[in-house]
Amino acid sequence: MSTVRDDMPTVLIAGGSGLIGGHLTRHFKDRGYRVYKLTRSPKKHGQIYWNPAQGKINTSKLAKVDILINLAGENIGSKRWTTERKAQILSSRVQSTEFLASIIPQMTRLKYYIGASGVNCYDAIPDEVFSEDAPYGHDFLAQVVQDWESAHQQVLKQVQGAILRISMVLSRHGGSLQLMKQPIYWGVGAAVGPGTQSSPWVHIDDLCRLMLFAYDQRLKGTYNVLGANSTNKEMTQRLAKWMKRPLFMPNIPAFFLRFLLGERAVLVLSDLKASNQKIIDAGFTFKYSSLDSTFKSFFKKP
């Protein structure tokens, strides 16, 4: 069991109640860091009330914070993208980040900021690999990222930090992988669309290690966060192999996914490759850079 040490930094996580936040909390606590989380419904020790839409926050712990990590934002894939939902996705990121920027002066010990962003900020052009200096794309997600990163800059004018453009996060406990596992388990798994479309992805452990690395190295700037790019067919086949389940269904047609999911079908049909060379050049080493090593960590018994 990890023990909080008084000589170690204090971390405040906005959006810490989700999949990444829970995993990241364990990584920090294993180091002896004290971790607080911002939430609209505080129920446990270490949870701090905030409501960025109303401009409210419990300020009692702010002066103790050394590291601020901003993961706040509505889940982009959980609901159909109606006009109202799109507004929620955007405002939950931009409004909360602008609110954090406004309270930075109260964090008198703050040394470092990590702002989460999305790697799906580029135009999806087959066979092109996007680095961080590529321009923003033109679809809804690209616009969200552009506005979100603009809000992050309001924080970064006041404290040193980095923006991490996070790709699809693979975890044994939920997220995208859980959605893929269910049909495979029941024998109806299949690649979607042509199956040749690529998606960047990252193992959740590597993501959390990278956030610690960013703080340790005091990284500045914007970084793509991915262990590799894999096609939908590759991911489906390797996952079925590790689950020991057969795959015999034909690909799910793109038109059916667009009918079922609406505009958010772009999350699985977009063909995007991104480069992780910048973060590698900064000295970070991905432990999981293949699907087999990733799935082995999830399915192989100790």
C-alpha positions as CSV (number, residue, x, y, z in Angstrom):
1,M,0.0,0.0,0.0
2,S,1.4,3.4,-1.0
3,T,2.1,6.0,1.7
4,V,1.7,9.7,1.1
5,R,4.9,11.6,1.9
6,D,5.0,15.2,3.1
7,D,8.1,15.9,1.1
8,M,6.5,14.9,-2.2
9,P,4.3,17.1,-4.5
10,T,0.6,17.5,-4.2
11,V,-1.4,16.9,-7.4
12,L,-4.8,18.2,-8.3
13,I,-6.7,16.4,-11.1
14,A,-9.7,18.0,-12.9
15,G,-11.7,15.3,-14.5
16,G,-10.2,12.7,-12.3
17,S,-13.2,10.5,-11.8
18,G,-12.9,8.8,-15.2
19,L,-10.9,5.9,-16.5
20,I,-7.6,7.8,-16.9
21,G,-8.0,9.8,-13.7
22,G,-8.4,6.7,-11.6
23,H,-5.4,5.0,-13.1
24,L,-3.3,8.1,-12.9
25,T,-4.2,8.6,-9.2
26,R,-2.7,5.2,-8.4
27,H,0.5,6.0,-10.3
28,F,1.0,9.2,-8.4
29,K,0.1,7.7,-5.0
30,D,2.6,4.9,-5.7
31,R,5.3,7.6,-5.7
32,G,4.0,9.0,-2.5
33,Y,2.3,12.1,-4.0
34,R,-0.9,13.4,-2.4
35,V,-3.7,13.5,-4.9
36,Y,-6.9,15.6,-4.9
37,K,-9.6,15.4,-7.4
38,L,-12.1,18.1,-8.5
39,T,-15.7,16.8,-8.8
40,R,-19.2,18.2,-8.8
41,S,-20.3,15.5,-6.2
42,P,-17.5,15.1,-3.6
43,K,-18.2,12.0,-1.5
44,K,-14.7,10.7,-0.5
45,H,-11.6,12.0,1.2
46,G,-9.5,13.8,-1.3
47,Q,-12.4,15.0,-3.5
48,I,-12.9,18.7,-3.8
49,Y,-16.1,20.4,-5.0
50,W,-16.1,22.5,-8.1
51,N,-18.7,23.5,-10.7
52,P,-16.9,25.4,-13.5
53,A,-20.2,26.2,-15.3
54,Q,-21.2,28.2,-12.2
55,G,-17.7,29.4,-11.4
56,K,-17.6,27.7,-8.0
57,I,-14.9,25.8,-6.3
58,N,-13.8,24.9,-2.8
59,T,-10.6,26.9,-2.5
60,S,-9.3,25.4,0.8
61,K,-6.6,23.2,-0.8
62,L,-5.6,25.3,-3.8
63,A,-2.5,26.8,-2.1
64,K,-1.1,23.3,-1.5
65,V,-1.2,22.3,-5.2
66,D,2.1,21.7,-7.0
67,I,0.9,19.9,-10.1
68,L,-2.4,20.6,-12.0
69,I,-3.7,18.0,-14.5
70,N,-6.7,18.9,-16.6
71,L,-8.6,15.9,-18.0
72,A,-12.0,17.5,-17.8
73,G,-14.5,16.9,-20.6
74,E,-17.6,15.0,-21.5
75,N,-17.1,11.6,-23.1
76,I,-17.1,12.1,-26.9
77,G,-18.3,8.7,-27.8
78,S,-21.0,7.9,-25.2
79,K,-24.0,9.7,-26.9
80,R,-25.2,10.7,-30.3
81,W,-23.8,14.0,-31.5
82,T,-26.9,16.1,-31.5
83,T,-26.4,19.9,-31.6
84,E,-26.9,20.0,-27.9
85,R,-24.4,17.2,-27.3
86,K,-21.8,18.9,-29.4
87,A,-22.2,22.0,-27.4
88,Q,-21.7,20.0,-24.2
89,I,-18.6,18.3,-25.5
90,L,-17.1,21.7,-26.4
91,S,-18.1,23.7,-23.3
92,S,-17.2,20.9,-20.8
93,R,-13.6,21.3,-22.1
94,V,-13.2,25.0,-22.9
95,Q,-15.3,26.4,-20.0
96,S,-13.7,24.2,-17.4
97,T,-10.2,25.1,-18.7
98,E,-10.9,28.8,-18.8
99,F,-12.2,28.5,-15.2
100,L,-9.0,26.8,-14.1
101,A,-7.0,29.6,-15.8
102,S,-8.9,32.1,-13.7
103,I,-8.0,30.5,-10.4
104,I,-4.3,29.9,-11.1
105,P,-3.3,32.9,-9.0
106,Q,-4.7,31.1,-5.9
107,M,-2.4,28.1,-6.5
108,T,0.6,29.9,-5.1
109,R,2.8,26.7,-5.1
110,L,1.8,25.6,-8.6
111,K,4.9,24.4,-10.5
112,Y,3.5,22.5,-13.5
113,Y,0.4,22.0,-15.7
114,I,-0.6,19.2,-18.0
115,G,-3.6,19.8,-20.3
116,A,-5.2,16.9,-22.0
117,S,-6.2,17.2,-25.7
118,G,-6.9,14.9,-28.6
119,V,-4.8,13.5,-31.4
120,N,-7.9,13.5,-33.6
121,C,-7.2,17.2,-34.4
122,Y,-5.8,16.6,-37.8
123,D,-7.5,16.1,-41.2
124,A,-7.6,12.3,-41.7
125,I,-5.6,11.8,-44.9
126,P,-4.7,8.2,-45.8
127,D,-0.9,7.5,-45.8
128,E,0.0,10.8,-44.2
129,V,1.5,10.7,-40.8
130,F,0.8,13.9,-38.7
131,S,3.3,15.5,-36.4
132,E,2.5,18.2,-33.9
133,D,3.3,21.1,-36.3
134,A,0.6,20.0,-38.8
135,P,-2.4,22.3,-39.0
136,Y,-5.7,21.6,-37.4
137,G,-8.3,19.7,-39.4
138,H,-11.7,21.0,-40.4
139,D,-14.2,18.6,-38.7
140,F,-16.0,18.9,-35.4
141,L,-13.3,17.1,-33.3
142,A,-10.6,19.2,-34.8
143,Q,-12.5,22.4,-33.9
144,V,-13.0,21.1,-30.3
145,V,-9.3,20.5,-29.9
146,Q,-8.4,23.8,-31.4
147,D,-10.6,25.7,-29.0
148,W,-9.6,23.5,-26.1
149,E,-5.9,24.0,-26.7
150,S,-6.5,27.8,-27.0
151,A,-8.0,27.6,-23.5
152,H,-5.0,25.6,-22.2
153,Q,-2.8,28.5,-23.4
154,Q,-4.5,30.8,-20.9
155,V,-3.2,28.5,-18.2
156,L,0.3,28.1,-19.8
157,K,0.7,31.9,-19.8
158,Q,0.8,31.6,-16.0
159,V,2.6,28.4,-15.3
160,Q,5.0,26.0,-17.1
161,G,3.5,22.9,-18.7
162,A,2.6,20.8,-21.7
163,I,-0.4,19.8,-23.8
164,L,-0.8,16.1,-24.5
165,R,-2.8,15.1,-27.5
166,I,-4.0,11.7,-26.3
167,S,-5.0,8.9,-28.7
168,M,-7.4,6.0,-28.1
169,V,-6.6,4.7,-24.6
170,L,-6.4,1.0,-24.2
171,S,-7.2,-0.4,-20.7
172,R,-8.3,-3.7,-19.4
173,H,-10.9,-1.9,-17.2
174,G,-13.1,-0.1,-19.7
175,G,-13.0,2.5,-22.5
176,S,-12.8,1.6,-26.2
177,L,-11.4,-1.8,-25.6
178,Q,-14.4,-2.9,-23.5
179,L,-16.7,-1.9,-26.4
180,M,-14.7,-4.0,-28.8
181,K,-14.5,-7.0,-26.5
182,Q,-18.2,-7.5,-26.0
183,P,-19.2,-8.5,-29.6
184,I,-16.0,-10.6,-29.9
185,Y,-16.8,-12.5,-26.8
186,W,-20.3,-13.3,-28.1
187,G,-18.9,-14.5,-31.4
188,V,-20.2,-11.6,-33.5
189,G,-17.0,-9.5,-33.6
190,A,-15.9,-8.0,-36.9
191,A,-13.8,-5.2,-38.3
192,V,-15.8,-2.1,-39.2
193,G,-15.9,-0.3,-42.5
194,P,-13.0,-1.3,-44.8
195,G,-11.0,-2.4,-41.8
196,T,-7.9,-0.8,-43.3
197,Q,-8.4,2.6,-41.5
198,S,-5.7,3.3,-39.0
199,S,-6.1,4.7,-35.4
200,P,-3.4,5.9,-33.0
201,W,-3.6,4.2,-29.6
202,V,-1.8,4.2,-26.3
203,H,-1.7,1.8,-23.3
204,I,-3.1,3.4,-20.2
205,D,0.1,2.6,-18.3
206,D,2.3,4.4,-20.8
207,L,0.0,7.4,-20.8
208,C,0.3,7.6,-17.0
209,R,4.0,7.1,-17.1
210,L,4.3,9.8,-19.7
211,M,2.4,12.3,-17.5
212,L,4.9,11.6,-14.7
213,F,7.7,11.9,-17.2
214,A,6.4,15.3,-18.4
215,Y,6.5,16.6,-14.9
216,D,9.9,15.2,-14.1
217,Q,11.4,16.6,-17.3
218,R,9.3,19.8,-17.2
219,L,8.3,19.3,-20.8
220,K,7.0,22.3,-22.7
221,G,4.9,22.4,-25.8
222,T,2.4,20.0,-27.4
223,Y,3.0,16.3,-27.9
224,N,1.1,13.5,-29.7
225,V,0.6,10.6,-27.3
226,L,0.5,7.2,-28.9
227,G,2.3,3.9,-28.7
228,A,1.6,3.0,-32.3
229,N,-0.9,3.3,-35.2
230,S,-2.9,0.1,-36.0
231,T,-5.6,-0.7,-38.5
232,N,-9.1,-1.6,-37.3
233,K,-8.7,-5.1,-38.8
234,E,-5.4,-5.6,-37.0
235,M,-6.8,-4.5,-33.7
236,T,-9.9,-6.7,-34.1
237,Q,-7.9,-9.8,-35.1
238,R,-5.2,-9.4,-32.3
239,L,-7.9,-8.9,-29.7
240,A,-9.8,-12.0,-30.8
241,K,-6.6,-14.0,-30.7
242,W,-5.9,-13.0,-27.1
243,M,-9.5,-13.6,-26.1
244,K,-9.3,-17.0,-27.8
245,R,-12.4,-16.3,-29.8
246,P,-13.1,-16.9,-33.5
247,L,-13.7,-14.2,-36.0
248,F,-15.9,-15.2,-38.9
249,M,-18.4,-12.3,-39.4
250,P,-18.0,-10.1,-42.4
251,N,-16.9,-6.5,-41.9
252,I,-19.6,-4.2,-40.6
253,P,-20.5,-1.8,-43.5
254,A,-19.6,1.8,-43.0
255,F,-23.1,3.0,-44.0
256,F,-24.7,0.9,-41.3
257,L,-22.3,2.5,-38.7
258,R,-23.2,5.9,-39.9
259,F,-26.9,5.1,-39.6
260,L,-26.4,3.6,-36.1
261,L,-24.0,6.2,-34.7
262,G,-24.6,9.3,-36.8
263,E,-21.7,11.7,-37.1
264,R,-19.7,10.1,-34.3
265,A,-19.1,7.1,-36.6
266,V,-16.0,9.1,-37.6
267,L,-14.5,7.8,-34.3
268,V,-14.1,4.3,-35.8
269,L,-14.1,5.1,-39.6
270,S,-11.6,7.8,-39.7
271,D,-8.2,6.8,-41.2
272,L,-5.6,8.7,-39.2
273,K,-1.9,8.2,-38.5
274,A,0.1,10.3,-36.1
275,S,3.7,10.5,-35.2
276,N,5.1,10.0,-31.6
277,Q,8.7,10.9,-32.6
278,K,8.6,14.2,-30.7
279,I,8.0,12.6,-27.3
280,I,10.5,9.8,-28.1
281,D,13.1,12.5,-29.0
282,A,12.3,14.1,-25.6
283,G,13.5,10.9,-24.0
284,F,10.3,8.9,-23.3
285,T,10.2,5.2,-24.1
286,F,6.9,3.4,-24.7
287,K,6.7,0.1,-22.9
288,Y,3.8,-1.0,-25.1
289,S,4.3,-0.3,-28.8
290,S,2.7,-3.4,-30.2
291,L,-0.8,-4.7,-29.9
292,D,0.5,-8.1,-28.8
293,S,2.5,-6.7,-25.9
294,T,-0.5,-4.5,-24.9
295,F,-3.0,-7.4,-25.0
296,K,-0.6,-9.7,-23.3
297,S,-0.6,-7.3,-20.3
298,F,-4.3,-7.4,-20.2
299,F,-5.0,-11.1,-20.7
300,K,-1.9,-13.1,-19.7
301,K,-2.2,-14.6,-16.3
302,P,0.7,-13.8,-13.9
